[in-house]
Amino acid sequence: MKREVLPGALADISAVGGVTGHPDSIWLLDYWGKKDVAGILLMPPTRHVMLHLNDCCKWKEHIRSKKKLFAGYQSEG
């Protein structure tokens, strides 16, 4: 679990379409390459969820109040 993610494994992820060449996707290979196997396995059920918690709270508030989420956003309806 403490070993680094192997470059070949990252190449496999790219080859099977796990990430695309788009800048919003390709950066993940570099990020994952700096983690150990334990960090990769624990990320989805722990840290990754926390990254999106604030977004979920904003969506909930928007749905309940019909307020703008951010400047420039136009609510339809």
Short mmCIF file of the C-alpha atoms (twelve columns), coordinates in Angstrom:
data_MODEL
# 
_entry.id   MODEL 
# 
loop_
_atom_site.group_PDB 
_atom_site.id 
_atom_site.type_symbol 
_atom_site.label_atom_id 
_atom_site.label_alt_id 
_atom_site.label_comp_id 
_atom_site.label_asym_id 
_atom_site.label_seq_id 
_atom_site.Cartn_x 
_atom_site.Cartn_y 
_atom_site.Cartn_z 
_atom_site.pdbx_PDB_model_num 
ATOM 1  C CA . MET A 1  0.000   0.000  0.000   1 
ATOM 2  C CA . LYS A 2  2.936   2.327  0.519   1 
ATOM 3  C CA . ARG A 3  4.377   1.828  -2.970  1 
ATOM 4  C CA . GLU A 4  4.133   4.586  -5.534  1 
ATOM 5  C CA . VAL A 5  1.689   4.337  -8.406  1 
ATOM 6  C CA . LEU A 6  3.638   2.917  -11.332 1 
ATOM 7  C CA . PRO A 7  3.958   4.999  -14.524 1 
ATOM 8  C CA . GLY A 8  2.702   1.997  -16.522 1 
ATOM 9  C CA . ALA A 9  -0.503  1.958  -14.481 1 
ATOM 10 C CA . LEU A 10 -1.050  5.630  -15.259 1 
ATOM 11 C CA . ALA A 11 -0.466  4.953  -18.956 1 
ATOM 12 C CA . ASP A 12 -3.052  2.151  -18.781 1 
ATOM 13 C CA . ILE A 13 -5.609  4.516  -17.265 1 
ATOM 14 C CA . SER A 14 -5.084  6.903  -20.158 1 
ATOM 15 C CA . ALA A 15 -5.124  4.127  -22.773 1 
ATOM 16 C CA . VAL A 16 -8.509  2.772  -21.682 1 
ATOM 17 C CA . GLY A 17 -10.083 6.244  -21.541 1 
ATOM 18 C CA . GLY A 18 -10.010 6.745  -17.774 1 
ATOM 19 C CA . VAL A 19 -8.892  10.308 -18.496 1 
ATOM 20 C CA . THR A 20 -8.975  12.311 -21.690 1 
ATOM 21 C CA . GLY A 21 -6.445  14.711 -23.181 1 
ATOM 22 C CA . HIS A 22 -8.593  17.655 -22.044 1 
ATOM 23 C CA . PRO A 23 -6.849  19.911 -19.473 1 
ATOM 24 C CA . ASP A 24 -9.721  19.354 -17.005 1 
ATOM 25 C CA . SER A 25 -8.951  15.620 -17.094 1 
ATOM 26 C CA . ILE A 26 -5.290  15.029 -17.948 1 
ATOM 27 C CA . TRP A 27 -3.972  16.736 -14.798 1 
ATOM 28 C CA . LEU A 28 -5.278  13.773 -12.802 1 
ATOM 29 C CA . LEU A 29 -2.472  11.549 -14.098 1 
ATOM 30 C CA . ASP A 30 0.137   13.901 -12.655 1 
ATOM 31 C CA . TYR A 31 -1.782  14.175 -9.382  1 
ATOM 32 C CA . TRP A 32 -2.243  10.413 -9.031  1 
ATOM 33 C CA . GLY A 33 1.415   9.860  -9.914  1 
ATOM 34 C CA . LYS A 34 2.429   11.679 -6.736  1 
ATOM 35 C CA . LYS A 35 0.319   9.443  -4.471  1 
ATOM 36 C CA . ASP A 36 0.927   6.004  -3.052  1 
ATOM 37 C CA . VAL A 37 -1.504  3.140  -3.623  1 
ATOM 38 C CA . ALA A 38 -3.176  3.640  -0.233  1 
ATOM 39 C CA . GLY A 39 -3.799  7.303  -1.022  1 
ATOM 40 C CA . ILE A 40 -5.431  6.433  -4.337  1 
ATOM 41 C CA . LEU A 41 -7.667  3.784  -2.768  1 
ATOM 42 C CA . LEU A 42 -8.748  5.999  0.125   1 
ATOM 43 C CA . MET A 43 -9.366  9.136  -1.907  1 
ATOM 44 C CA . PRO A 44 -12.858 8.382  -3.309  1 
ATOM 45 C CA . PRO A 45 -14.560 7.482  -0.015  1 
ATOM 46 C CA . THR A 46 -12.772 10.155 2.015   1 
ATOM 47 C CA . ARG A 47 -11.076 13.241 0.632   1 
ATOM 48 C CA . HIS A 48 -12.798 13.471 -2.752  1 
ATOM 49 C CA . VAL A 49 -16.252 13.678 -1.191  1 
ATOM 50 C CA . MET A 50 -15.101 16.549 1.019   1 
ATOM 51 C CA . LEU A 51 -13.976 18.502 -2.039  1 
ATOM 52 C CA . HIS A 52 -17.524 18.581 -3.386  1 
ATOM 53 C CA . LEU A 53 -19.415 19.083 -0.134  1 
ATOM 54 C CA . ASN A 54 -19.382 22.881 -0.478  1 
ATOM 55 C CA . ASP A 55 -20.757 22.630 -4.030  1 
ATOM 56 C CA . CYS A 56 -23.580 20.404 -2.823  1 
ATOM 57 C CA . CYS A 57 -24.492 22.884 -0.095  1 
ATOM 58 C CA . LYS A 58 -24.632 25.698 -2.660  1 
ATOM 59 C CA . TRP A 59 -26.864 23.631 -4.973  1 
ATOM 60 C CA . LYS A 60 -29.177 22.802 -2.074  1 
ATOM 61 C CA . GLU A 61 -29.456 26.478 -1.131  1 
ATOM 62 C CA . HIS A 62 -30.120 27.416 -4.744  1 
ATOM 63 C CA . ILE A 63 -32.843 24.807 -5.126  1 
ATOM 64 C CA . ARG A 64 -34.544 25.885 -1.917  1 
ATOM 65 C CA . SER A 65 -34.272 29.641 -2.456  1 
ATOM 66 C CA . LYS A 66 -34.038 30.044 -6.236  1 
ATOM 67 C CA . LYS A 67 -31.198 32.532 -5.599  1 
ATOM 68 C CA . LYS A 68 -28.337 33.041 -8.020  1 
ATOM 69 C CA . LEU A 69 -25.429 30.672 -7.437  1 
ATOM 70 C CA . PHE A 70 -22.837 33.152 -8.666  1 
ATOM 71 C CA . ALA A 71 -22.612 36.443 -10.542 1 
ATOM 72 C CA . GLY A 72 -23.659 36.050 -14.134 1 
ATOM 73 C CA . TYR A 73 -25.791 32.955 -13.562 1 
ATOM 74 C CA . GLN A 74 -29.282 33.334 -14.936 1 
ATOM 75 C CA . SER A 75 -31.890 31.026 -13.457 1 
ATOM 76 C CA . GLU A 76 -34.295 29.623 -16.023 1 
ATOM 77 C CA . GLY A 77 -37.947 29.482 -15.254 1 
# 
